[in-house]
């Protein structure tokens, strides 16, 4: 599902203009991104958590030059679904 499909679905279900819905979705994503960029985690009860994970420094290889490179420690955004969300997906989505 794309952002446009999400906007259309919400707009149709709530009877709100697509432009208004798109603005709300964009602001929601900006708020989540802004919180993570400032070091805060975002917790949405019943849905999940957007958290920052720290990756340790490690050695890597540039295979085209056949040299070892140092990859510094860094932070990455991550999503952890809530238990309810996880259980629903497990029971409602068929294994392919």
DSSP file (Angstrom, degrees, kcal/mol; ACC not computed):
  #  RESIDUE AA STRUCTURE BP1 BP2  ACC     N-H-->O    O-->H-N    N-H-->O    O-->H-N    TCO  KAPPA ALPHA  PHI   PSI    X-CA   Y-CA   Z-CA
    1    1 A X              0   0    0      0, 0.0     2,-0.1     0, 0.0     3,-0.0   0.000 360.0 360.0 360.0 133.3    0.0    0.0    0.0
    2    2 A X     >  -     0   0    0      1,-0.1     4,-2.1     0, 0.0     5,-0.1  -0.459 360.0-105.0 -95.4 170.5    1.3    3.4   -1.0
    3    3 A X  H  > S+     0   0    0      1,-0.2     4,-2.6     2,-0.2     5,-0.2   0.896 122.4  54.1 -61.3 -39.8    0.9    6.7    0.8
    4    4 A X  H  > S+     0   0    0      1,-0.2     4,-2.4     2,-0.2    -1,-0.2   0.888 108.1  49.2 -62.0 -39.3   -1.6    7.8   -1.9
    5    5 A X  H  > S+     0   0    0      2,-0.2     4,-2.4     1,-0.2    -1,-0.2   0.876 110.5  50.6 -68.1 -37.2   -3.6    4.6   -1.3
    6    6 A X  H  X S+     0   0    0     -4,-2.1     4,-2.7     2,-0.2     5,-0.3   0.934 110.9  49.0 -63.6 -46.4   -3.6    5.3    2.5
    7    7 A X  H  X S+     0   0    0     -4,-2.6     4,-2.6     1,-0.2    -2,-0.2   0.923 112.9  47.5 -59.9 -45.8   -4.8    8.9    1.9
    8    8 A X  H  X S+     0   0    0     -4,-2.4     4,-2.5     2,-0.2    -1,-0.2   0.917 112.5  49.1 -62.4 -44.4   -7.6    7.7   -0.5
    9    9 A X  H  X S+     0   0    0     -4,-2.4     4,-2.3     2,-0.2    -2,-0.2   0.937 114.5  43.5 -62.5 -48.3   -8.7    5.0    2.0
   10   10 A X  H  X S+     0   0    0     -4,-2.7     4,-2.4     1,-0.2     6,-0.3   0.918 113.7  52.3 -63.6 -43.6   -8.8    7.4    5.0
   11   11 A X  H  X>S+     0   0    0     -4,-2.6     4,-1.5    -5,-0.3     5,-1.3   0.910 112.0  45.3 -59.1 -44.8  -10.5   10.1    2.9
   12   12 A X  H  <5S+     0   0    0     -4,-2.5    -1,-0.2     1,-0.2    -2,-0.2   0.897 114.4  48.0 -67.1 -41.0  -13.2    7.7    1.7
   13   13 A X  H  <5S+     0   0    0     -4,-2.3    -2,-0.2    -5,-0.2    -1,-0.2   0.854 121.7  34.0 -70.0 -35.1  -13.9    6.2    5.2
   14   14 A X  H  <5S-     0   0    0     -4,-2.4    -1,-0.2    -5,-0.2    -2,-0.2   0.576 102.0-124.6 -98.3 -10.3  -14.1    9.6    7.0
   15   15 A X  T  <5 +     0   0    0     -4,-1.5     2,-0.3     1,-0.3    -3,-0.2   0.850  63.1 139.8  69.4  34.0  -15.7   11.7    4.2
   16   16 A X      < -     0   0    0     -5,-1.3    -1,-0.3    -6,-0.3    -2,-0.1  -0.816  61.6 -92.3-109.5 149.3  -12.9   14.2    4.3
   17   17 A X     >  -     0   0    0     -2,-0.3     4,-2.3     1,-0.1     5,-0.2  -0.261  30.7-126.1 -58.0 144.7  -11.3   15.9    1.3
   18   18 A X  H  > S+     0   0    0      1,-0.2     4,-3.0     2,-0.2     5,-0.2   0.881 109.5  55.8 -61.0 -38.4   -8.2   14.1    0.0
   19   19 A X  H  > S+     0   0    0      1,-0.2     4,-1.9     2,-0.2    -1,-0.2   0.901 109.5  46.1 -63.8 -39.4   -6.1   17.3    0.2
   20   20 A X  H  > S+     0   0    0      2,-0.2     4,-2.1     1,-0.2    -1,-0.2   0.918 113.8  48.7 -66.7 -42.8   -6.9   17.6    3.9
   21   21 A X  H  X S+     0   0    0     -4,-2.3     4,-2.6     1,-0.2    -2,-0.2   0.905 110.2  51.4 -63.6 -41.7   -6.2   14.0    4.5
   22   22 A X  H  X S+     0   0    0     -4,-3.0     4,-2.6     1,-0.2    -1,-0.2   0.899 108.8  51.3 -63.4 -39.5   -2.9   14.2    2.7
   23   23 A X  H  X S+     0   0    0     -4,-1.9     4,-2.3    -5,-0.2    -1,-0.2   0.903 110.7  48.5 -64.0 -40.7   -1.9   17.2    4.8
   24   24 A X  H  X S+     0   0    0     -4,-2.1     4,-2.5     2,-0.2    -2,-0.2   0.928 112.3  48.0 -64.7 -45.6   -2.7   15.3    8.0
   25   25 A X  H  X S+     0   0    0     -4,-2.6     4,-2.4     1,-0.2    -2,-0.2   0.918 112.2  50.0 -61.8 -43.6   -0.8   12.2    6.9
   26   26 A X  H  X S+     0   0    0     -4,-2.6     4,-2.2     1,-0.2    -1,-0.2   0.910 111.4  48.3 -61.8 -42.4    2.2   14.4    5.9
   27   27 A X  H  X S+     0   0    0     -4,-2.3     4,-2.4     2,-0.2    -1,-0.2   0.887 109.4  53.2 -66.3 -38.3    2.2   16.2    9.2
   28   28 A X  H  X S+     0   0    0     -4,-2.5     4,-2.3     2,-0.2    -2,-0.2   0.945 110.8  46.2 -59.7 -47.8    2.0   12.8   11.1
   29   29 A X  H  X S+     0   0    0     -4,-2.4     4,-2.6     1,-0.2    -2,-0.2   0.884 111.7  51.8 -64.7 -37.8    5.0   11.5    9.2
   30   30 A X  H  X S+     0   0    0     -4,-2.2     4,-2.9     2,-0.2    -1,-0.2   0.895 109.5  50.2 -64.2 -39.7    6.9   14.8    9.9
   31   31 A X  H  X S+     0   0    0     -4,-2.4     4,-2.4     2,-0.2    -2,-0.2   0.922 112.4  46.0 -64.7 -44.5    6.1   14.6   13.6
   32   32 A X  H  X S+     0   0    0     -4,-2.3     4,-2.2     2,-0.2    -2,-0.2   0.939 115.8  46.3 -63.3 -46.4    7.4   11.0   13.8
   33   33 A X  H  X S+     0   0    0     -4,-2.6     4,-2.6     1,-0.2    -2,-0.2   0.919 112.6  50.3 -62.1 -44.8   10.5   11.9   11.8
   34   34 A X  H  X S+     0   0    0     -4,-2.9     4,-1.5     2,-0.2    -1,-0.2   0.898 110.0  50.1 -61.7 -42.0   11.1   15.0   13.9
   35   35 A X  H  <>S+     0   0    0     -4,-2.4     5,-2.8     2,-0.2    -1,-0.2   0.929 112.9  45.9 -63.0 -45.0   10.8   13.1   17.2
   36   36 A X  H ><5S+     0   0    0     -4,-2.2     3,-1.5     1,-0.2    -2,-0.2   0.897 110.1  54.0 -65.8 -39.7   13.2   10.4   16.0
   37   37 A X  H 3<5S+     0   0    0     -4,-2.6    -1,-0.2     1,-0.3    -2,-0.2   0.805 108.0  50.7 -64.8 -28.2   15.7   13.0   14.7
   38   38 A X  T 3<5S-     0   0    0     -4,-1.5    -1,-0.3    -5,-0.2    -2,-0.2   0.357 125.6-101.8 -91.9   7.3   15.7   14.7   18.1
   39   39 A X  T < 5S+     0   0    0     -3,-1.5     2,-0.3     1,-0.3    -3,-0.2   0.513  79.7 129.7  92.1   5.2   16.4   11.4   19.9
   40   40 A X      < -     0   0    0     -5,-2.8    -1,-0.3    -6,-0.2     2,-0.2  -0.713  51.3-135.2 -94.6 144.0   12.8   10.7   21.1
   41   41 A X        -     0   0    0     -2,-0.3     2,-0.5    10,-0.1    10,-0.2  -0.649  16.0-136.2 -88.3 154.7   11.0    7.4   20.6
   42   42 A X  E     -A   50   0A   0      8,-2.8     8,-2.8    -2,-0.2     2,-0.5  -0.964  16.5-166.4-116.9 122.0    7.4    7.4   19.4
   43   43 A X  E     -A   49   0A   0     -2,-0.5     2,-0.6     6,-0.2     6,-0.2  -0.937   6.8-175.8-112.9 120.3    4.9    5.1   21.2
   44   44 A X  E >>  -A   48   0A   0      4,-2.9     3,-2.4    -2,-0.5     4,-2.3  -0.906  28.3-130.7-116.1 101.1    1.5    4.5   19.6
   45   45 A X  T 34 S+     0   0    0     -2,-0.6    -2,-0.0     1,-0.3     4,-0.0  -0.221  90.2  11.8 -55.7 130.7   -0.5    2.2   21.9
   46   46 A X  T 34 S+     0   0    0      1,-0.1    -1,-0.3    35,-0.0    35,-0.0   0.312 129.9  55.9  84.3  -8.2   -2.1   -0.7   20.1
   47   47 A X  T <4 S-     0   0    0     -3,-2.4    35,-2.0     1,-0.3     2,-0.3   0.722 103.0 -99.3-117.2 -59.2    0.0    0.0   16.9
   48   48 A X  E  <  -AB  44  81A   0     -4,-2.3    -4,-2.9    33,-0.3     2,-0.4  -0.972  29.7 -77.3 159.4-171.7    3.7   -0.1   17.8
   49   49 A X  E     -AB  43  80A   0     31,-2.8    31,-3.0    -2,-0.3     2,-0.7  -0.974  16.5-149.6-128.0 134.8    6.8    2.0   18.5
   50   50 A X  E     +AB  42  79A   0     -8,-2.8    -8,-2.8    -2,-0.4     2,-0.3  -0.925  37.7 172.1 -97.4 116.3    9.1    3.9   16.3
   51   51 A X  E     - B   0  78A   0     27,-2.7    27,-2.6    -2,-0.7     2,-0.5  -0.822  34.9-118.9-127.4 162.4   12.5    3.6   18.1
   52   52 A X  E     - B   0  77A   0     -2,-0.3     2,-0.4    25,-0.2    25,-0.2  -0.895  28.1-165.1-102.2 126.7   16.1    4.5   17.6
   53   53 A X  E     - B   0  76A   0     23,-3.0    23,-2.8    -2,-0.5     2,-0.5  -0.884  12.7-137.0-110.7 144.3   18.5    1.6   17.6
   54   54 A X  E     - B   0  75A   0     -2,-0.4     2,-0.4    21,-0.2    21,-0.2  -0.876  11.8-153.1-102.5 127.2   22.3    2.0   17.8
   55   55 A X  E     - B   0  74A   0     19,-3.7    19,-1.6    -2,-0.5     3,-0.1  -0.829  21.1-122.1 -96.0 136.0   24.5   -0.1   15.6
   56   56 A X        -     0   0    0     -2,-0.4     2,-0.1    17,-0.2    18,-0.0  -0.309  32.1 -94.2 -72.3 158.1   28.0   -0.9   16.9
   57   57 A X        +     0   0    0     16,-0.1     2,-0.3    13,-0.0    15,-0.2  -0.458  56.7 168.2 -66.7 144.9   31.1    0.0   15.0
   58   58 A X  E     -C   71   0B   0     13,-2.5    13,-3.4    -2,-0.1     2,-0.4  -0.961  36.8-100.4-153.4 170.0   32.4   -2.9   12.8
   59   59 A X  E     +C   70   0B   0     -2,-0.3     2,-0.2    11,-0.2    11,-0.2  -0.780  39.8 176.9 -95.2 139.7   34.7   -3.8   10.1
   60   60 A X  E     -C   69   0B   0      9,-3.2     9,-2.7    -2,-0.4     2,-0.4  -0.774  21.5-122.4-130.8 178.1   33.4   -4.2    6.5
   61   61 A X  E     -C   68   0B   0      7,-0.2     2,-1.0    -2,-0.2     7,-0.2  -0.988   2.8-148.5-130.3 135.9   34.9   -4.9    3.1
   62   62 A X  E >>> -C   67   0B   0      5,-2.8     4,-1.5    -2,-0.4     5,-1.4  -0.867  21.1-169.6 -93.4 100.2   34.8   -3.0   -0.1
   63   63 A X  T 345S+     0   0    0     -2,-1.0    -1,-0.2     1,-0.2     5,-0.0   0.763  79.1  59.8 -70.5 -24.2   34.9   -6.0   -2.4
   64   64 A X  T 345S+     0   0    0      1,-0.2    -1,-0.2    -3,-0.1    -2,-0.0   0.860 120.7  26.9 -71.4 -31.9   35.5   -4.0   -5.6
   65   65 A X  T <45S-     0   0    0     -3,-0.6    -2,-0.2     2,-0.1    -1,-0.2   0.484 103.0-130.9-103.2  -7.1   38.8   -2.7   -4.1
   66   66 A X  T  <5 +     0   0    0     -4,-1.5     2,-0.3     1,-0.2    -3,-0.2   0.915  61.2 131.6  55.4  48.7   39.4   -5.7   -1.8
   67   67 A X  E   < -C   62   0B   0     -5,-1.4    -5,-2.8     0, 0.0     2,-0.4  -0.934  58.7-117.9-128.5 153.7   40.1   -3.5    1.2
   68   68 A X  E     -C   61   0B   0     -2,-0.3     2,-0.3    -7,-0.2    -7,-0.2  -0.725  32.0-168.5 -88.1 137.7   38.8   -3.5    4.8
   69   69 A X  E     -C   60   0B   0     -9,-2.7    -9,-3.2    -2,-0.4     2,-0.5  -0.928  20.8-123.0-126.1 152.3   36.9   -0.4    5.9
   70   70 A X  E     -C   59   0B   0     -2,-0.3     2,-0.6   -11,-0.2   -11,-0.2  -0.829  18.3-158.2 -93.6 126.8   35.8    0.7    9.3
   71   71 A X  E     -C   58   0B   0    -13,-3.4   -13,-2.5    -2,-0.5     3,-0.1  -0.928  20.4-136.6-103.7 116.0   32.1    1.3    9.7
   72   72 A X        -     0   0    0     -2,-0.6     2,-0.1   -15,-0.2   -17,-0.1  -0.214  28.4 -87.6 -70.7 161.8   31.5    3.7   12.6
   73   73 A X        +     0   0    0    -16,-0.1     2,-0.3   -19,-0.0   -17,-0.2  -0.409  58.9 170.1 -63.0 143.5   28.7    3.2   15.2
   74   74 A X  E     -B   55   0A   0    -19,-1.6   -19,-3.7    -3,-0.1     2,-0.3  -0.982  31.8-113.8-154.9 162.3   25.5    4.9   14.1
   75   75 A X  E     -B   54   0A   0     -2,-0.3     2,-0.3   -21,-0.2   -21,-0.2  -0.765  26.7-173.0-101.0 146.4   21.8    5.2   14.9
   76   76 A X  E     -B   53   0A   0    -23,-2.8   -23,-3.0    -2,-0.3     2,-0.2  -0.988  26.1-115.2-135.3 146.9   19.0    3.8   12.7
   77   77 A X  E     -B   52   0A   0     -2,-0.3     2,-0.3   -25,-0.2   -25,-0.2  -0.555  37.8-178.7 -77.4 148.3   15.2    4.2   13.0
   78   78 A X  E     -B   51   0A   0    -27,-2.6   -27,-2.7    -2,-0.2     2,-0.5  -0.980  20.8-139.8-145.1 154.0   13.3    1.0   13.6
   79   79 A X  E     -B   50   0A   0     -2,-0.3     2,-0.5   -29,-0.2   -29,-0.2  -0.972  11.8-171.9-118.7 131.1    9.6    0.0   14.0
   80   80 A X  E     -B   49   0A   0    -31,-3.0   -31,-2.8    -2,-0.5   -33,-0.1  -0.967  21.1-137.3-120.9 113.8    8.5   -2.5   16.6
   81   81 A X  E     -B   48   0A   0     -2,-0.5   -33,-0.3   -33,-0.3   -34,-0.1  -0.311  24.4-106.8 -68.7 152.4    4.8   -3.6   16.3
   82   82 A X     >  -     0   0    0    -35,-2.0     4,-2.7   -38,-0.1     5,-0.2  -0.286  30.4-107.5 -71.5 164.2    2.6   -3.9   19.4
   83   83 A X  H  > S+     0   0    0      1,-0.2     4,-2.7     2,-0.2     5,-0.2   0.906 121.0  50.1 -60.3 -42.8    1.7   -7.3   20.6
   84   84 A X  H  > S+     0   0    0      2,-0.2     4,-2.3     1,-0.2    -1,-0.2   0.928 112.0  47.6 -61.7 -45.3   -2.0   -6.8   19.5
   85   85 A X  H  > S+     0   0    0      1,-0.2     4,-2.2     2,-0.2    -2,-0.2   0.926 113.2  48.5 -60.7 -46.9   -0.8   -5.7   16.0
   86   86 A X  H  X S+     0   0    0     -4,-2.7     4,-2.4     1,-0.2    -2,-0.2   0.911 111.1  49.8 -61.3 -44.6    1.6   -8.7   15.8
   87   87 A X  H  X S+     0   0    0     -4,-2.7     4,-2.1     1,-0.2    -1,-0.2   0.891 109.7  51.2 -63.8 -40.3   -1.1  -11.2   16.9
   88   88 A X  H  X S+     0   0    0     -4,-2.3     4,-2.5     2,-0.2     5,-0.3   0.918 111.2  47.2 -63.2 -43.4   -3.6   -9.9   14.3
   89   89 A X  H  X S+     0   0    0     -4,-2.2     4,-2.0     1,-0.2    -2,-0.2   0.914 111.2  52.2 -64.3 -41.7   -1.2  -10.1   11.5
   90   90 A X  H  < S+     0   0    0     -4,-2.4    -1,-0.2     1,-0.2    -2,-0.2   0.888 117.6  37.0 -61.4 -39.4   -0.2  -13.6   12.5
   91   91 A X  H  < S+     0   0    0     -4,-2.1    -2,-0.2    -5,-0.2    -1,-0.2   0.797 123.0  39.6 -86.0 -28.1   -3.8  -14.8   12.6
   92   92 A X  H  < S+     0   0    0     -4,-2.5     2,-0.6    -5,-0.2    -3,-0.2   0.691 100.7  73.0 -98.0 -20.1   -5.2  -12.9    9.6
   93   93 A X  S  < S-     0   0    0     -4,-2.0     2,-0.1    -5,-0.3    -1,-0.1  -0.858  77.8-131.4-104.0 124.7   -2.4  -13.1    7.0
   94   94 A X        -     0   0    0     -2,-0.6     2,-0.3     1,-0.1    -2,-0.1  -0.416  24.1-111.6 -71.6 144.6   -1.8  -16.5    5.3
   95   95 A X              0   0    0      1,-0.1    -1,-0.1    -2,-0.1    -5,-0.0  -0.603 360.0 360.0 -74.7 130.5    1.7  -17.8    5.1
   96   96 A X              0   0    0     -2,-0.3    -1,-0.1    -3,-0.0    -2,-0.0   0.422 360.0 360.0-107.0 360.0    2.9  -17.8    1.6
